[in-house]
């Protein structure tokens, strides 16, 4: 099976001072909820984070059934594209699913579908009805994406979509996604209010 890459290096400015990656979401750190939901479709995990986050995240990941690697941001605060680049650079697998740490409803069936759609291409990227590419909920072939991120960063093109233009990528539209799983997979938790609402959904 391929790898999973969880992006946890953001500063979570809308969430307050607490690191939302390890915030207690109905008894489980949020990042661990993401990891648990993709456990069945990956065979290794890479967590991209800042150096100061590692100890807390490592504690949150205790007893995770797959090998877990930490890809530390060499230069924090460079944005999600840099995080994707750092995380994918630590992968040895043919493909890796990249997901943000604040997407606790990620649907493993959709992830598996994205892996299938990526075959023969360098990336499979969902696009929802609003037209936005879901680049932090997508499958990439690590080496080409790392090279594309490096090229974009060298040119100071920091929009997260920029590297795609250098890849052979397939777009997975919302209609196809709906047939294979739940679009709740793309929901993220940015604020305390959203976190409290998510907590209620996880409680029995």
Secondary structure, DSSP 8 states (H G I E B T S, - for coil): --EEEEE--S--GGG-SS-GGG-EETTEEHHHHHHHHTGGG-SEEEEEE-GGGHHHHHHHTTT-SSEEEEEE-SSSSS-HHHHHHHHHHT--SS-EEEEETT-TT--HHHHHHHHHHHTTSSEEEEE-TTS-B-TTEEEE-HHHHHHHHHHHHHTT---TTGGGGGS-EEEEEHHHHHHHS-GGGG----SHHHHHHHHHHH--
